Amino acid sequence: MAKFNLYDKILSPLVTEKTTNLSEQNKIVFKVPSSANKKNLKTNIEKIFKVNVTKINIINKQNRTKLTRGKKVKVSGFKKAIITLKKGQSIDLTTGV
């Protein structure tokens, strides 16, 4: 597998208050494409970050409409993956890849 193909299954890390609290439990959250699956994500993350992945949960956020200043606005959905790492391992998202 070529190196550029490894990064195709990870779009960006999700950094929110909730996801930073999950990092205390060895969990990292990434935004992934809709074609991503658990098997590909596990191999790609293990090769890119050189960590051991124990579990992956995938959540599919649906499209929704939101009321902003009295107008309906469409908010597009996305797929996110919560990756649980082996105890004692971590990924530093601030350094970049």
C-alpha positions as CSV (number, residue, x, y, z in Angstrom):
1,M,0.0,0.0,0.0
2,A,1.5,3.4,-1.0
3,K,1.9,6.0,1.6
4,F,-0.5,8.5,0.0
5,N,-3.3,5.8,0.2
6,L,-2.9,5.6,4.0
7,Y,-4.1,9.2,4.5
8,D,-7.1,8.7,2.2
9,K,-9.2,7.2,5.1
10,I,-8.5,10.0,7.6
11,L,-9.9,13.4,6.7
12,S,-9.1,15.4,9.9
13,P,-9.1,15.0,13.7
14,L,-12.1,16.3,15.6
15,V,-11.0,18.6,18.4
16,T,-13.9,19.6,20.7
17,E,-14.3,19.7,24.4
18,K,-16.0,16.3,24.4
19,T,-13.2,14.7,22.3
20,T,-10.4,16.1,24.5
21,N,-12.1,14.5,27.5
22,L,-12.1,11.2,25.6
23,S,-8.3,11.5,25.2
24,E,-7.9,10.7,28.9
25,Q,-9.4,7.3,28.2
26,N,-6.9,6.6,25.3
27,K,-9.6,7.5,22.6
28,I,-9.0,9.7,19.6
29,V,-11.8,10.9,17.2
30,F,-11.3,11.4,13.5
31,K,-13.5,12.6,10.7
32,V,-13.5,9.9,8.0
33,P,-15.0,9.5,4.5
34,S,-18.3,7.8,4.1
35,S,-16.5,4.8,2.4
36,A,-14.3,4.1,5.4
37,N,-14.6,0.8,7.3
38,K,-13.1,-0.5,10.5
39,K,-10.7,-2.9,9.0
40,N,-9.1,-0.2,6.7
41,L,-9.0,2.4,9.5
42,K,-7.2,0.0,11.9
43,T,-4.4,-0.8,9.5
44,N,-4.0,2.8,8.3
45,I,-3.8,4.3,11.8
46,E,-1.5,1.6,13.1
47,K,0.9,2.2,10.1
48,I,0.7,6.1,10.2
49,F,1.0,6.7,14.0
50,K,2.8,3.4,15.0
51,V,0.3,2.6,17.8
52,N,-1.9,-0.5,18.6
53,V,-5.6,0.0,18.0
54,T,-7.8,-2.1,20.3
55,K,-11.3,-0.9,19.2
56,I,-13.0,1.3,16.6
57,N,-16.5,2.7,16.8
58,I,-17.9,4.4,13.7
59,I,-20.8,7.0,14.0
60,N,-22.7,8.3,11.0
61,K,-24.0,11.8,11.6
62,Q,-27.0,12.5,9.4
63,N,-27.8,15.7,7.4
64,R,-30.0,18.1,9.3
65,T,-31.6,21.5,8.9
66,K,-30.9,24.2,11.4
67,L,-32.7,27.5,12.1
68,T,-30.3,30.5,11.9
69,R,-31.6,34.0,12.1
70,G,-35.0,32.9,11.0
71,K,-33.7,31.0,7.9
72,K,-33.4,27.3,7.4
73,V,-29.8,26.2,6.8
74,K,-28.7,22.7,5.7
75,V,-25.9,21.2,7.8
76,S,-24.2,18.4,6.0
77,G,-23.6,15.1,7.8
78,F,-20.3,13.2,8.1
79,K,-18.9,10.0,9.4
80,K,-16.6,9.9,12.5
81,A,-14.5,7.2,14.0
82,I,-13.7,6.8,17.7
83,I,-10.4,4.9,18.0
84,T,-9.4,3.3,21.3
85,L,-5.7,2.8,21.7
86,K,-3.8,0.3,23.8
87,K,-3.3,1.4,27.4
88,G,-0.3,3.7,27.7
89,Q,-0.2,4.8,24.1
90,S,-1.3,8.1,22.7
91,I,-1.4,10.2,19.5
92,D,-0.3,13.8,19.7
93,L,-2.5,15.7,17.3
94,T,-0.8,19.1,17.8
95,T,2.5,18.0,16.1
96,G,0.9,17.1,12.7
97,V,1.7,14.2,10.5
